[in-house]
Amino acid sequence: EIVLTQSPGTLSLSPGERAILSCRASQSVSSNYLAWYQQRPGQAPRLLIYGASSRDTGIPDRFSGSGSGTDFTLTISRLEPEDFAVYYCQQYGSSPELTFGGGTKVEIK
Amino acid sequence: QVQLVQSGAEVKKPGTSVMLSCQASGYTFTNYYIHWVRQAPGQGLEWMGVINPSGGSTTYAQKLQGRVTMTRDTATSTVYMELSSLRSEDTAVYYCARGRGGWLKNWFDPWGQGTLVTVSS
């Protein structure tokens, strides 16, 4: 089973600042099969990025994903008020167990 | 639009079973896998398993093998998830989510609204 470790656990930033979230895998994620989700309080997760860097339909271009192998990054170029939430990475390259990282909370400073 | 609508909240006693439903609409039901993911209070996301609505084949997380069963009804575009021998640690919000990609190579979009299951004596 691939273990995903997200860091930092909490990121305290102001609106307009850049957020950089990390997701590190315990072994290489094949074909960069990695997705990112946003979860606001009381809501279901929402897909942002799949294939490590492909933005889903309707996702603002301030969200971008990068990385390969074991190290992946989600960048939010300029934080909007609605971006303060918890973000999860998920790998789908190692079956049958699909796994999630522990999450990074982006909070208002 | 593509939508997954889940059944309502449940309160169960330890040792009993719970069955949740997830009804899909807005797309061809048999063309996409349905996964179940749960989230304990204040915790992260845990993948539970997947069902292929086309043939009914399933794969479950090893941790839940023997306690979880996923089935589907193609006539109503509904997937069911039954979890047995409930314990307090099963208290969580349970989500269904549509899988995109190949078999067991899925990312999830969209997600259902979630169902809270509380296990308490």
Interface residues (C-beta under 8 A of the other chain):
Chain A: Y33 A35 Y37 A44 P45 R46 L47 Y50 D56 Y88 Q90 Y92 G93 S95 P96 E97 L98 T99 F100 G101 G102 G103
Chain B: H35 V37 G44 L45 E46 W47 T59 A61 Q62 Y95 A97 R100 G101 L104 K105 N106 W107 F108 D109 P110 W111 G112 Q113 G114
